[in-house]
Amino acid sequence: MKRLVTACALLAATVWAATASAAAGEIDVIYTTTISSEPQIKANRVRAIGVASRSRVRLLPDVPTLQEFGIKNAEAQIWYGLQGPLNLPASVVARLNAGVNRALQAPDVRARLDQLGFEIAGGSPGEFDAVVKSEIGRIEKLLAAGLLRKEQ
């Protein structure tokens, strides 16, 4: 867990540093998350050119999608989900899933996630599995086309 926390902290620091560098004019363009860049955009320190989602995002409704610029299949969404060991009992999976879905419907949780720009989905383990498999397939196609490179 300590390594996970360290990795998350490094990622957050890197995203923040990249956004700050763009705001300072040290770099021309960054590809980052809406959540991490929204304060800089709202303060007019950086300009959002486009969003890599299927539709415009609630936090930045005036920013067009990349598809609106004619760039097709450029969606890149960040999603969160719970995963466990392969042999996790179905009863435990069902209990965790019900608890998470219940929490995602709580007014205070919804309000905070909405404030942060998250689009709340929830759902079943099967639906999440389909999302993961779809993303793997999409990335494999990008790798095969030479648009992404595997890191060693």
N, C-alpha and C positions, 0 to 999 in steps of 0.2 A: 504494500500500500504506500509505503514511503516513496518508492520510485515513481508510482503513479502521480502522487501529489507533486513531486519534484518536476516530472514531465509536464504536468498541467501548468505549474507555475512558470516554467521556462517558455511554454507556448504562449501563455498570456503576456509575459514580458516581451516576447518577440513581436507579437501582434501590436501591442501598445507602442513599442519602439518604432515599428514600421509606420504606424499611423502618425506618430509624432514627427518622424523624419519627413513624411509627406507634407505635413502641416508647416514644417520649417523650410520647405523647398529643397531639401537635400536629395530627395528622389522624386521622379516625375509621376510614377504610377504605382499603386499597390492593389493587390487583389486580396481583400480581407472580408471579414464578416460584418454584416450590418450592425450587429450588437456592439462590436468593438469600435466601429468607426462613426456611429450615429452622433455621439456628442461633438466630435470634430466637424462633422457635416453641418449639424444644426448651428454651430458657432461660426460657420463660414470660414473655417481654417483649411478645410479641404473640400473639393467639389466631387460629388458622386456623379460618375459618368453613366453607369448602368448597373443593374443588379442581375445576378446569375440565377434567377428563379423563374418559374413558369409564368408567374404573374407579378405585378408590382407589389412591393411590400408595404404593410400598413405604416411602418415608421417613416417611410420615405415615399409617399404616394406620387410625388412629381418626378421621381427618377424612373426612366424607362428600363424595361428588361433588355438584355442583350439581344433577344429574339426580335424586339422592335427595331433594332439596328440592322437586322438581317443576319445575325449570327445565330445559326440554328444548332440545336442540341448542345447548348453551352450551360445547361442548368447544373448548378453545384449547390446542393443543400446540405446543411449540417443537421444531423439528427442524433438523438440520444435514445438509448434503450438499455434495458437490463439484459444481461446474459449470465448464464451459470454453467456449471459442469454438465456434460452430456447425460449423466445418470441422475440428474436432479429429479426427484419424484414429481409426477404430474400434479399431485395434490399441493405441493409446495409452489410449483409454477402458477397454478390457478390462484392460490392465496395471494402470492406476490402481485400477480397481474391485477386482481380485483382491488387490492390495496392501492396500487399505483394509479389505476383508473379513477378510483374514488378520490385520491388526493388531487389529481389533475382537475377534478370538477369542483373542488373546494373554492369558494369565492375569493379568499385571500391568496391562494396559490395562483388561480387564474389571473387575478389582477396583477400580481407581481410578474408573472411570466409574460403577460400582455405588455406590461410596462417595459420589459426588456426586449420586446419584439419577437418573442417566440410565438410560433403558431402551434397550438396544442393539438395533438392528434390522439394520443391514447390508442387503445385497440387491443387486439388479441395477440398471443404469441405467434399464431400463424400469419397474421397480417405483418408483424414485425419481421418474421422470417422472409416473407415475400419482398419486403423493402430491402433487406440485406442482400438477398439473392439478385434482385434487380440492379442494385448498385454494383455488385461484383461483376455482373454481366456487362454493364455499361463501361466499367473501367477496363475490363478485358478487351472490349472492342477498341477503346482508345489506345491500349497497349499494342494491339495487333496492327492498328493503323499507323503506329509510330508517333502518335501524338503525345504519348506519355512514355516515360522510361522507367524501368524498374531500377530501384536503388539496390546496390549490392550490400 
